[in-house]
């Protein structure tokens, strides 16, 4: 088998050769983009799912769809330690200057730049060494209160009005949105509330862990009326087979049915793992078709690669107490896990574990699918924990 022709692409955010099983979400995004451009109200989109299910890939696909539909886009990734305003400001500056260069009457793009300048000055943060527009004065009284929940909606309205004047629209795409603070998430929700009330052409399409709907609801009770929260989960068997089989066929080779079934069994249908198993099985096979034996012989290498490149980078960020908590979860088998059962396994009172549990949630390692339950945010992490700490002793 020619390794250069290998169609699979395991990697963070790498587009798969076959986008299987995501048609409903992409159609949802297409309708959203079309309706907002036509000034018809529609809920913005917040994708939720575990690590490795392809949320980032979907965001990239939706951004391309938005550009093809005439949108101006900005795509950012949230992370701990970087405020929302710092992430958005440089991209909004670029977008507003692009709108200002377009032919057409009116000066709302330049007003948008003035409002952005007020916004940056009011929140008093460093946004990098870029010129916000020396020839444009801040607009006093617009987005300059220093209160993000007040100022961000004003800024988004100015940006959306500038796009509307140029017969365009704006798509704000944010990955890992669960890392924002409660205030930042609330400000985003309030900004999108203004967009819907005024029917302005700006949409928010985000992606985050399964805790996102709960965070949004806690931030603003009306969030569920502003956003749809489609779940991006593992692929069912048919779609998982398609994700493996079609790229191999397109490359002029084939794979046996029992090999497909073994890959599905090993990956449980999670897209990132499908790519890794497909990649290694192709490289291991001496000839077509890829056989069950090829898949089984390559599985040890896949497990090692996943341990080092996917699991361990998260494991190494943990404190000893956090590792012990996760190992206790894994000892209980498949999740979700009752917090009381984890405490019993660790032989401590449940209230003692509260800070550790909160820290693991903040780090994006676990989430609460229902009251009193915990689950891993990373698929198959229970199996990794048993490999990483084989001898569990409290």
NUZA-315900 format. One record per residue (C-alpha): x, y, z; residue in one letter. Coordinates in steps of 0.25 Angstrom, whole numbers, padded with zeros to 4 digits, always signed. Layout:
BEGIN
+-------+-------+-------+----+
|    px |    py |    pz | aa |
+-------+-------+-------+----+
|     X |     Y |     Z |  a |
...
+-------+-------+-------+----+
//
This chain:
BEGIN
+-------+-------+-------+----+
|    px |    py |    pz | aa |
+-------+-------+-------+----+
| +0000 | +0000 | +0000 |  x |
| +0005 | +0014 | -0004 |  x |
| +0007 | +0022 | +0009 |  x |
| +0007 | +0035 | +0001 |  x |
| -0007 | +0031 | -0004 |  x |
| -0012 | +0029 | +0010 |  x |
| -0025 | +0037 | +0010 |  x |
| -0027 | +0038 | +0025 |  x |
| -0023 | +0050 | +0033 |  x |
| -0023 | +0049 | +0048 |  x |
| -0020 | +0062 | +0055 |  x |
| -0027 | +0073 | +0063 |  x |
| -0037 | +0080 | +0053 |  x |
| -0032 | +0072 | +0041 |  x |
| -0043 | +0071 | +0031 |  x |
| -0046 | +0056 | +0029 |  x |
| -0046 | +0051 | +0014 |  x |
| -0061 | +0047 | +0016 |  x |
| -0070 | +0056 | +0024 |  x |
| -0080 | +0045 | +0028 |  x |
| -0092 | +0046 | +0037 |  x |
| -0092 | +0061 | +0039 |  x |
| -0102 | +0065 | +0028 |  x |
| -0113 | +0069 | +0038 |  x |
| -0104 | +0079 | +0045 |  x |
| -0098 | +0085 | +0032 |  x |
| -0113 | +0087 | +0027 |  x |
| -0116 | +0094 | +0040 |  x |
| -0105 | +0103 | +0038 |  x |
| -0109 | +0106 | +0023 |  x |
| -0123 | +0109 | +0027 |  x |
| -0118 | +0118 | +0038 |  x |
| -0109 | +0126 | +0029 |  x |
| -0119 | +0127 | +0018 |  x |
| -0130 | +0132 | +0027 |  x |
| -0122 | +0142 | +0034 |  x |
| -0117 | +0148 | +0021 |  x |
| -0132 | +0149 | +0017 |  x |
| -0135 | +0156 | +0030 |  x |
| -0143 | +0145 | +0036 |  x |
| -0141 | +0141 | +0050 |  x |
| -0134 | +0128 | +0053 |  x |
| -0127 | +0122 | +0065 |  x |
| -0111 | +0123 | +0065 |  x |
| -0104 | +0110 | +0067 |  x |
| -0096 | +0104 | +0078 |  x |
| -0090 | +0091 | +0075 |  x |
| -0087 | +0082 | +0087 |  x |
| -0080 | +0069 | +0088 |  x |
| -0068 | +0061 | +0094 |  x |
| -0053 | +0063 | +0090 |  x |
| -0050 | +0057 | +0076 |  x |
| -0064 | +0057 | +0070 |  x |
| -0061 | +0067 | +0060 |  x |
| -0067 | +0080 | +0065 |  x |
| -0055 | +0088 | +0060 |  x |
| -0056 | +0082 | +0046 |  x |
| -0071 | +0085 | +0046 |  x |
| -0068 | +0100 | +0050 |  x |
| -0057 | +0101 | +0038 |  x |
| -0068 | +0095 | +0028 |  x |
| -0078 | +0105 | +0033 |  x |
| -0069 | +0116 | +0032 |  x |
| -0066 | +0112 | +0017 |  x |
| -0081 | +0111 | +0015 |  x |
| -0083 | +0125 | +0021 |  x |
| -0072 | +0131 | +0012 |  x |
| -0079 | +0125 | +0000 |  x |
| -0092 | +0131 | +0004 |  x |
| -0086 | +0145 | +0005 |  x |
| -0083 | +0146 | +0019 |  x |
| -0071 | +0153 | +0026 |  x |
| -0066 | +0143 | +0036 |  x |
| -0057 | +0142 | +0048 |  x |
| -0052 | +0129 | +0054 |  x |
| -0046 | +0129 | +0068 |  x |
| -0043 | +0118 | +0079 |  x |
| -0045 | +0122 | +0093 |  x |
| -0035 | +0117 | +0104 |  x |
| -0032 | +0119 | +0118 |  x |
| -0026 | +0132 | +0121 |  x |
| -0030 | +0140 | +0109 |  x |
| -0042 | +0149 | +0110 |  x |
| -0053 | +0149 | +0100 |  x |
| -0050 | +0164 | +0096 |  x |
| -0035 | +0161 | +0094 |  x |
| -0039 | +0150 | +0084 |  x |
| -0050 | +0158 | +0077 |  x |
| -0044 | +0172 | +0075 |  x |
| -0033 | +0169 | +0065 |  x |
| -0043 | +0161 | +0056 |  x |
| -0054 | +0171 | +0057 |  x |
| -0044 | +0182 | +0053 |  x |
| -0040 | +0175 | +0041 |  x |
| -0055 | +0172 | +0037 |  x |
| -0059 | +0187 | +0039 |  x |
| -0047 | +0192 | +0031 |  x |
| -0051 | +0182 | +0020 |  x |
| -0065 | +0187 | +0020 |  x |
| -0060 | +0201 | +0020 |  x |
| -0053 | +0199 | +0007 |  x |
| -0065 | +0193 | +0000 |  x |
| -0072 | +0203 | -0010 |  x |
| -0085 | +0208 | -0005 |  x |
| -0091 | +0220 | +0001 |  x |
| -0092 | +0222 | +0016 |  x |
| -0082 | +0222 | +0027 |  x |
| -0086 | +0212 | +0037 |  x |
| -0073 | +0204 | +0035 |  x |
| -0065 | +0216 | +0040 |  x |
| -0075 | +0218 | +0052 |  x |
| -0073 | +0203 | +0055 |  x |
| -0058 | +0206 | +0056 |  x |
| -0060 | +0217 | +0065 |  x |
| -0069 | +0209 | +0074 |  x |
| -0059 | +0198 | +0074 |  x |
| -0048 | +0208 | +0078 |  x |
| -0057 | +0212 | +0090 |  x |
| -0059 | +0198 | +0094 |  x |
| -0045 | +0195 | +0094 |  x |
| -0042 | +0208 | +0102 |  x |
| -0053 | +0205 | +0112 |  x |
| -0049 | +0191 | +0116 |  x |
| -0035 | +0195 | +0118 |  x |
| -0028 | +0183 | +0112 |  x |
| -0016 | +0181 | +0103 |  x |
| -0021 | +0175 | +0090 |  x |
| -0007 | +0175 | +0083 |  x |
| +0001 | +0185 | +0075 |  x |
| -0009 | +0189 | +0064 |  x |
| -0014 | +0202 | +0060 |  x |
| -0029 | +0203 | +0063 |  x |
| -0030 | +0215 | +0053 |  x |
| -0023 | +0228 | +0057 |  x |
| -0031 | +0237 | +0049 |  x |
| -0044 | +0232 | +0055 |  x |
| -0048 | +0237 | +0069 |  x |
| -0055 | +0228 | +0079 |  x |
| -0070 | +0230 | +0079 |  x |
| -0074 | +0235 | +0092 |  x |
| -0085 | +0228 | +0099 |  x |
| -0085 | +0215 | +0090 |  x |
| -0079 | +0202 | +0096 |  x |
| -0070 | +0210 | +0106 |  x |
| -0077 | +0208 | +0120 |  x |
| -0066 | +0197 | +0123 |  x |
| -0078 | +0187 | +0126 |  x |
| -0076 | +0176 | +0116 |  x |
| -0091 | +0172 | +0117 |  x |
| -0094 | +0186 | +0112 |  x |
| -0083 | +0189 | +0103 |  x |
| -0082 | +0176 | +0095 |  x |
| -0097 | +0177 | +0090 |  x |
| -0094 | +0191 | +0085 |  x |
| -0082 | +0187 | +0078 |  x |
| -0088 | +0175 | +0071 |  x |
| -0100 | +0185 | +0067 |  x |
| -0090 | +0194 | +0061 |  x |
| -0083 | +0183 | +0053 |  x |
| -0096 | +0177 | +0048 |  x |
| -0101 | +0191 | +0044 |  x |
| -0088 | +0193 | +0036 |  x |
| -0089 | +0179 | +0029 |  x |
| -0104 | +0182 | +0026 |  x |
| -0101 | +0195 | +0020 |  x |
| -0091 | +0188 | +0010 |  x |
| -0101 | +0177 | +0007 |  x |
| -0093 | +0167 | +0015 |  x |
| -0094 | +0159 | +0027 |  x |
| -0085 | +0154 | +0039 |  x |
| -0083 | +0140 | +0044 |  x |
| -0075 | +0140 | +0058 |  x |
| -0070 | +0126 | +0060 |  x |
| -0064 | +0122 | +0073 |  x |
| -0058 | +0109 | +0077 |  x |
| -0056 | +0104 | +0091 |  x |
| -0067 | +0114 | +0096 |  x |
| -0068 | +0107 | +0110 |  x |
| -0055 | +0114 | +0114 |  x |
| -0062 | +0128 | +0115 |  x |
| -0065 | +0133 | +0128 |  x |
| -0080 | +0134 | +0132 |  x |
| -0079 | +0149 | +0129 |  x |
| -0073 | +0147 | +0116 |  x |
| -0084 | +0137 | +0112 |  x |
| -0095 | +0145 | +0117 |  x |
| -0090 | +0157 | +0109 |  x |
| -0090 | +0148 | +0096 |  x |
| -0104 | +0143 | +0099 |  x |
| -0109 | +0158 | +0101 |  x |
| -0102 | +0162 | +0088 |  x |
| -0109 | +0151 | +0080 |  x |
| -0122 | +0155 | +0087 |  x |
| -0120 | +0169 | +0081 |  x |
| -0117 | +0163 | +0068 |  x |
| -0130 | +0155 | +0068 |  x |
| -0138 | +0167 | +0073 |  x |
| -0133 | +0176 | +0062 |  x |
| -0132 | +0165 | +0051 |  x |
| -0118 | +0169 | +0049 |  x |
| -0109 | +0161 | +0040 |  x |
| -0100 | +0155 | +0050 |  x |
| -0100 | +0140 | +0054 |  x |
| -0092 | +0133 | +0065 |  x |
| -0088 | +0119 | +0063 |  x |
| -0080 | +0113 | +0074 |  x |
| -0075 | +0099 | +0079 |  x |
| -0072 | +0094 | +0092 |  x |
| -0073 | +0082 | +0102 |  x |
| -0086 | +0076 | +0107 |  x |
| -0086 | +0086 | +0119 |  x |
| -0089 | +0097 | +0109 |  x |
| -0104 | +0097 | +0109 |  x |
| -0104 | +0097 | +0124 |  x |
| -0094 | +0109 | +0125 |  x |
| -0103 | +0117 | +0115 |  x |
| -0115 | +0114 | +0123 |  x |
| -0109 | +0118 | +0136 |  x |
| -0104 | +0131 | +0130 |  x |
| -0117 | +0135 | +0123 |  x |
| -0130 | +0127 | +0125 |  x |
| -0134 | +0131 | +0111 |  x |
| -0122 | +0125 | +0104 |  x |
| -0130 | +0113 | +0100 |  x |
| -0139 | +0122 | +0092 |  x |
| -0127 | +0128 | +0085 |  x |
| -0119 | +0116 | +0082 |  x |
| -0120 | +0102 | +0076 |  x |
| -0110 | +0092 | +0083 |  x |
| -0109 | +0080 | +0073 |  x |
| -0101 | +0069 | +0079 |  x |
| -0089 | +0064 | +0071 |  x |
| -0087 | +0050 | +0076 |  x |
| -0080 | +0037 | +0071 |  x |
| -0084 | +0032 | +0057 |  x |
| -0094 | +0021 | +0056 |  x |
| -0089 | +0008 | +0049 |  x |
| -0093 | +0011 | +0035 |  x |
| -0087 | +0025 | +0035 |  x |
| -0074 | +0020 | +0042 |  x |
| -0073 | +0010 | +0031 |  x |
| -0075 | +0021 | +0020 |  x |
| -0064 | +0029 | +0027 |  x |
| -0054 | +0018 | +0025 |  x |
| -0059 | +0011 | +0013 |  x |
| -0061 | +0023 | +0003 |  x |
| -0047 | +0029 | +0005 |  x |
| -0041 | +0016 | +0002 |  x |
| -0049 | +0013 | -0010 |  x |
| -0046 | +0027 | -0015 |  x |
| -0031 | +0024 | -0014 |  x |
| -0033 | +0011 | -0022 |  x |
| -0032 | +0001 | -0011 |  x |
| -0042 | -0007 | -0003 |  x |
| -0044 | -0012 | +0012 |  x |
| -0051 | -0025 | +0016 |  x |
| -0064 | -0024 | +0024 |  x |
| -0059 | -0031 | +0036 |  x |
| -0048 | -0021 | +0037 |  x |
| -0058 | -0010 | +0036 |  x |
| -0066 | -0016 | +0048 |  x |
| -0053 | -0017 | +0056 |  x |
| -0050 | -0003 | +0054 |  x |
| -0064 | +0001 | +0058 |  x |
| -0063 | -0008 | +0070 |  x |
| -0049 | -0002 | +0074 |  x |
| -0053 | +0013 | +0072 |  x |
| -0068 | +0013 | +0076 |  x |
| -0070 | +0022 | +0064 |  x |
| -0063 | +0034 | +0069 |  x |
| -0057 | +0041 | +0057 |  x |
| -0043 | +0045 | +0062 |  x |
| -0041 | +0030 | +0065 |  x |
| -0047 | +0025 | +0052 |  x |
| -0036 | +0034 | +0045 |  x |
| -0025 | +0029 | +0054 |  x |
| -0029 | +0014 | +0052 |  x |
| -0031 | +0016 | +0037 |  x |
| -0018 | +0023 | +0035 |  x |
| -0010 | +0012 | +0043 |  x |
| -0017 | +0000 | +0036 |  x |
| -0014 | +0006 | +0022 |  x |
| +0000 | +0008 | +0026 |  x |
| +0002 | -0006 | +0032 |  x |
| -0005 | -0013 | +0020 |  x |
| +0004 | -0019 | +0010 |  x |
| -0007 | -0020 | -0001 |  x |
| -0021 | -0018 | -0003 |  x |
| -0031 | -0021 | +0002 |  x |
| -0028 | -0017 | +0016 |  x |
| -0031 | -0029 | +0025 |  x |
| -0036 | -0032 | +0039 |  x |
| -0022 | -0036 | +0042 |  x |
| -0016 | -0023 | +0037 |  x |
| -0025 | -0015 | +0047 |  x |
| -0022 | -0024 | +0059 |  x |
| -0007 | -0024 | +0056 |  x |
| -0008 | -0008 | +0055 |  x |
| -0016 | -0006 | +0068 |  x |
| -0005 | -0007 | +0078 |  x |
| +0002 | +0005 | +0070 |  x |
| -0011 | +0013 | +0069 |  x |
| -0013 | +0011 | +0084 |  x |
| +0001 | +0016 | +0087 |  x |
| +0000 | +0028 | +0078 |  x |
| -0014 | +0032 | +0084 |  x |
| -0007 | +0030 | +0098 |  x |
| +0004 | +0040 | +0094 |  x |
| -0003 | +0050 | +0085 |  x |
| -0017 | +0050 | +0090 |  x |
| -0019 | +0045 | +0104 |  x |
| -0006 | +0048 | +0111 |  x |
| -0005 | +0063 | +0107 |  x |
| -0018 | +0065 | +0115 |  x |
| -0013 | +0055 | +0126 |  x |
| +0000 | +0063 | +0128 |  x |
| -0008 | +0075 | +0132 |  x |
| -0014 | +0069 | +0144 |  x |
| -0010 | +0069 | +0159 |  x |
| -0008 | +0056 | +0166 |  x |
| -0021 | +0057 | +0173 |  x |
| -0028 | +0060 | +0160 |  x |
| -0022 | +0048 | +0154 |  x |
| -0026 | +0039 | +0166 |  x |
| -0040 | +0044 | +0164 |  x |
| -0041 | +0041 | +0149 |  x |
| -0034 | +0027 | +0152 |  x |
| -0045 | +0024 | +0162 |  x |
| -0056 | +0028 | +0152 |  x |
| -0049 | +0018 | +0142 |  x |
| -0049 | +0007 | +0153 |  x |
| -0064 | +0008 | +0153 |  x |
| -0065 | +0004 | +0138 |  x |
| -0073 | +0011 | +0128 |  x |
| -0079 | +0024 | +0132 |  x |
| -0086 | +0033 | +0135 |  x |
| -0082 | +0032 | +0150 |  x |
| -0089 | +0035 | +0162 |  x |
| -0081 | +0045 | +0170 |  x |
| -0084 | +0037 | +0183 |  x |
| -0078 | +0025 | +0176 |  x |
| -0065 | +0032 | +0173 |  x |
| -0064 | +0036 | +0187 |  x |
| -0067 | +0022 | +0192 |  x |
| -0056 | +0017 | +0183 |  x |
| -0046 | +0027 | +0189 |  x |
| -0051 | +0024 | +0203 |  x |
| -0054 | +0039 | +0206 |  x |
| -0066 | +0047 | +0209 |  x |
| -0073 | +0053 | +0196 |  x |
| -0071 | +0068 | +0201 |  x |
| -0056 | +0067 | +0202 |  x |
| -0056 | +0064 | +0187 |  x |
| -0063 | +0077 | +0183 |  x |
| -0051 | +0085 | +0179 |  x |
| -0044 | +0074 | +0171 |  x |
| -0057 | +0072 | +0163 |  x |
| -0059 | +0087 | +0161 |  x |
| -0044 | +0088 | +0156 |  x |
| -0046 | +0076 | +0146 |  x |
| -0059 | +0082 | +0141 |  x |
| -0051 | +0095 | +0139 |  x |
| -0040 | +0088 | +0132 |  x |
| -0050 | +0082 | +0122 |  x |
| -0047 | +0067 | +0127 |  x |
| -0061 | +0064 | +0132 |  x |
| -0075 | +0069 | +0132 |  x |
| -0088 | +0066 | +0139 |  x |
| -0098 | +0060 | +0129 |  x |
| -0109 | +0060 | +0140 |  x |
| -0109 | +0064 | +0155 |  x |
| -0100 | +0056 | +0163 |  x |
| -0093 | +0049 | +0151 |  x |
| -0080 | +0051 | +0145 |  x |
| -0074 | +0047 | +0131 |  x |
| -0061 | +0048 | +0124 |  x |
| -0061 | +0059 | +0113 |  x |
| -0051 | +0050 | +0105 |  x |
| -0056 | +0037 | +0099 |  x |
| -0049 | +0025 | +0104 |  x |
| -0042 | +0032 | +0114 |  x |
| -0046 | +0022 | +0125 |  x |
| -0038 | +0011 | +0117 |  x |
| -0026 | +0021 | +0116 |  x |
| -0026 | +0023 | +0131 |  x |
| -0026 | +0008 | +0134 |  x |
| -0013 | +0007 | +0125 |  x |
| -0007 | +0020 | +0131 |  x |
| -0009 | +0016 | +0145 |  x |
| -0010 | +0000 | +0144 |  x |
| -0009 | -0002 | +0160 |  x |
| -0020 | +0006 | +0166 |  x |
| -0018 | +0007 | +0181 |  x |
| -0025 | +0018 | +0190 |  x |
+-------+-------+-------+----+
//
